[in-house]
């Protein structure tokens, strides 16, 4: 398989009192062209921080991320991101939100019209082009986010807990639609999630992170034929494997919980909320 993105010894630390607090520690893994990779781990392990580093929105304290052999040091035109909070411009319509990246890239108005129309239709929002975000449901907003990410024709799309802010029924429909888009386009998808069944349903491989500082605890291959059902034997087996891995990390977190009343731990908790 062809290497698409390489995560090499990535460490991320933040200032903490008179020293530094490591959020990620020596992260190493490879993402291949056309793969669907999920990243999962306990709350506060730095999953979202890692995703921002992959996107070029944040820099590692040590190590590097390479896209097709070149170090990612800033947002890259071939990397798009779909955010948990939708991150739509409230003053722009659905059409205008989807075309934003194309405007930045100075794509002609005629070409933008073709691309935006195709992307809006792809996510099932044809007829809603002139609506504003406040007029949309959560699921519809996330569809706009997916269309916007696809419009700039990226090689890699990163999803930050993209289905966690909507109801489960809508989330399931969106997961199926995203899986179809991934299959049809052949692009590389990376999803951060806390949802084990979601990761197993979607991923070719699942990167399991440890409790903070996040390290690669295990990389689990998912070779089952799609679509995958939670009642399938292999699905259940993988679910148990990942659950057991995360349970070990939860026990570490419980020990910290018993110390939660100390000022130092309270400061750590505040920082964790910004690192995951």
N, C-alpha and C positions, 0 to 999 in steps of 0.2 A: 504493500500500500504506500501511496505517496504522502510524505509528511507535509502537512499544511501549516500547523502552528506548533511550536516547541516552547514549553515552559521549563526554564532552566534555572534551578537553584533559587527560585523566587522567594525572597524574604521581605516582609513589610513590618516596620516598627513605627510606633508613634511616641512622641515625648511623654514621659510619665514621671512626675516629681523630678528627681535629680538624675534619672536614668531614662531608659526607653522600654516600652512595652511591645514585645513581639506579637503580632496578630497572625502572620503567616511565617512559616519556618521551612526553608529549603524545599519548596514545592517543585517537583519534577514530573512531567508527563508529556505525552505527544498526542496531538489531534491530527488525524489523517483526513485527506480530502474526501468530502462527501459523508463523513461520519456524523452521527448524532450522539453527542457526549453529554451526560448529565453529571453535575457536581452536587454532592449531598453531604451534609454534616450537621453537627449540633449547632444550636443558636450561639452566635458569637464566635464561631470558628473562622470567620473571615471569608465566607463564600462570595458575598457581594463585593468585598474588597478585591478578591482575586479576579472577579469578572471585570471590574473597572480597570484593573491592570491589563487584562487581555484586550480590552477595548482601547487602551491607550489614554484613558481618562485619568489614570493615576500612575505614578511611577513606583517601581519596587525600590526598597532600600538597598537590596542586593539582588543579584541575578538579573535575568532578562527574559523577555518574551520575543520570539522570532516568528515572523510571518513569511513563509516561503524563503527562509534563510536570512531575512533582514530584520534587525531589531526594531521593535515597535516602541517609539518614544513619544508618540502623540496620537490623537485620533486619526484613524486611517480610512481613506475613502472606500476600501474594500471590506471594512468591518462595520456592521450596523448593530444597533442594540434596541431591544424592546424592554421597556421599564415596567416594574411592578405598579408604579403609580400613574401609568399611562403617559405622563409628561407631554400632553398635547397643549398647543397654544389655544387658550380659550377664546381669543379674538379672531381665530382663523377657522374657516369652515372645514369640513371633512376633506374636501378637494384641496384646499390650501394647505392643510396640515400634511397631506400625503406628498404634495409637490415641493415642500420646503427644502428638502435635501437637494432636489434637482435645481432649484433656484440658486442655492449656494454653489452648485457645480456649474452654473451658468449654461444649463441646457436650454435650448431654444424653446419658445413658448409652444410651437407646434409639436415638437417632440415630447415636451412635458405632458401635453394633453393626451397623447397616445399612451404614454407610460402610466400616468395617473389613472386613466380610465381602465386600463387593463388590471392594475393592482387593486383598485376599488372593487371591480367585478370579481376578482380572484378571492377576496375575503367576504364576499356576499353583501356588500354595502351599496350596490347599484341602486340609485334612487334617493340616496341620502347625501349626495355630494354637497348640497348647500346647507346642510345642518351644522350647527355648532356643537361643541362637546357637551355643553349643558343640556342639550336636547337628546343625548344618547345614553343608553344603559352602559353599565360597566363592561359587559361583553362586547358591545359595539365600539366602545372607546379602545378596547384592546385590539380589535380588528383593525382600527385605524392605525394603531401603533405598528402592527405587523405589516400593513400595506405601506406605511411610510418607510419602514426598514427595508422592504423588498424593492421599493421604487428606485433606489440608487444602484441596484444590481450589485450587491455585495457578494464577496466570496464566502464570508462567515457572518452568521447572525447569532448574536448573544441574547439570551432571554434571562432577565433577572426576576425570578419568582413570578413569571408572567401570568400565571393562572391563580395566584393566591388571593387576589383582591376581588374576585368575583364568585358568585355562588357555584356550588359543585356541579349542578346540571350544565350550566353554561360553560364552566371550565372543561368538562368532559367533551362537549361539542367542539370547543376550541382546540383541545389537545388533538382530537381526530383531524381537524382541519389543518393544523400545523404539521401533523405527521404526513398528511397528503401533500402539502406544499413542499416539504422536505423531500419526499419521494419523487415528486414530479420535477423539481428543479435541480436536484443533485447537489445542492449547496451544503456547506458544513454548518451544522447547528450545535450550539452549546447552551444548555439550560441549567441554571442554578435552581434548586428546589429543596424543600424540606420534606417532600411527599414521596415516600418510598414507592408506592404503586405507580405513581406518575412517572418516576424515573425508569422503572422496569418496563412500563408500557411503551416508552418512547425511545430509550437509549440503545445504542450498540454497545457502549461501555459506560460504566458508572464509576466516577472518581469519588471515593469516600474519604472525607477529611476527618481528622481527629479534632478533639476539643482544642480551644485556643491554648497555645498558638497552633493554628491549623497546619497539619502535615498530611501528606498522602498516606492514609492508613491502609488502603487497599484499592485496587482497580478491578472491578467486577465485570466480566464479559457477559453480555446478554445475547445469546445466539438463537433464541426462539424465533420461530416464524411469526411475522405480523399478519393480522392483528393479534394481540396477546390478551388472553383472558385471565383475570385474577384467580380463577379456580384451576387453571392448568397446573400440572405437577411441577414443571420447571419454574413457573412464575412463583409458586409457593416456596419452592426451594431457595430461589434467589432472594425473595422477601425475607425469609428467616436468616439467611446469611448476612444481609445488610442490617437487619434489625439487631442481630447479635453484635455486630461491629459497633453500631451506634449506642447500644446498651452499655457497652464497656466505657464509652466516652461519657455517657450520662452519669454513670457512677462517680466519675471524676468530678463532674459538675455538682453533684449532690454534696460532696465533701466541701466544695467551695461555698455552697449554699448555707452550710452550717456556720460559716464565718461571715455571713453577709452583713452583720451589724457593724463591722469595723469600717472606719472611714476609707481605708485603702481599698477594700473590696467594693464599697459603694462607688468609688471613683472608677474602678475597673469596669463595673456594670454600665456606668454612663458611657464609657468609651466603647464598650462592646456594641451598644445600640447603633453606633456610627460605623462599625466595622463589618456588619453583617447585613 
